[in-house]
Amino acid sequence: MIDDKEIERAVWWLAQSAPQIAEARAEMVFADEYRKSLKAILMAECNETAANAREQFAYAHPKMLAHLQEIKRTVLNFEKLRAQREAASMKIGAWQTQSANYRGIKV
């Protein structure tokens, strides 16, 4: 049985975590979009004339590899928060069903 205190905590957490998940999503989208800018910056630094050589230079550059780690971090953070919010919502849904079933039995 899910008690009322658990539901209160789940509802409170959903309300309190909204700004945090919004920030995490913004960081994730920014990191992904910045990847394109970083690629262009690094390609411009390359002295090669062939486009594929400049692209290879950009993708193999330590700055790009470090940025890919940053993308990984932002996605992981967002997905953890999203999963926690989903779990809280599912708990509330289960409690609603449980409460409706209990009311049905009482009548």
N, C-alpha and C positions, 0 to 999 in steps of 0.2 A: 504494500500500500504506500502510496505517495502522500506524505502529510502536507498540511497547509504551509508549514514553515519552509519546506523545500520549494514549494511553488512560489512563495513570496520571494525567496532568494533568487529563483530563476527569473521571475518577472523583473526584479530589481536589477539583476545582472544584464538582462536584455536592454533595459533602459539606459543603464550606465555605460555599456560597452558600445553603444551606437557611434559616438564620436571616435572611439578607438578603432573600430573596424573601418570607418570612413577614411581615417588617416592612413591606415594600413593599405587600403585599396588605392588611395592617391599615390602613396609611395611606390606601390607595385606598378601602377600604370606609368608613372614618371620614369621609373628605372627602365621599363621596357621601351618607352619612347626615346629616352636618352641614348639607348643602345644604337639607334640609327644615327644620331648626331655624332656619337663617338666614332662610329665606323667612318663617317664622312671626314671627321677631323684627322683620324689616323691615316686614311687613304691620301689626304692632302699632304701629310708629312712624308709620304713615301716618294723616293726619287725615281721609281720605275715609271715607264710610260704606258705599259700594258695595264689595262683595267683589272684583269684577273690577278696580276702580280700585286697591285695596290690593295686589292680586296684580301688576298692571302696575307699580306703584311698586316692589315688591320685586324683580321680575325685571330692571328697568331700573336699579336702584340700583348705584352703583360698588362697594359691598361684595360684592354678588352677582356682578358681572362679575369682580372680583378672585378670588372664590372659585371661579368656573368655570375660571379659569386654573390654580388650585391643583389642581382635579380633573384637568385635562388633564395637569399635571405628574406627579401620582401614578399615573395610568393609564399614561402613557408609561414611567415608571420600572418599574412592575410588568411591563408587556408586554415590555420589553427584557430583563429578567431571565428571564422565562418563556421567551422565544425562545432565549436563551443556554443555558438548562437543557435545552430541547428539542434544540438542536443538539448538545450534549454527549451526551445520551442516544442520539441518532441515530448519532453517531460510534461510540459503544460498540456499538450494535447492528450497525453495518456491520462493525466489527472482529470481532465474534462470528461473523458470517456468513463473513467472510474466513477466519477461523481454522478454522471447521468445513470449509470448502471445501478448505483447504490440508491438513487432516488426512485428508480423503477422498481426496485425490490421493496422499498418502504411502502409504496402506495398500495 
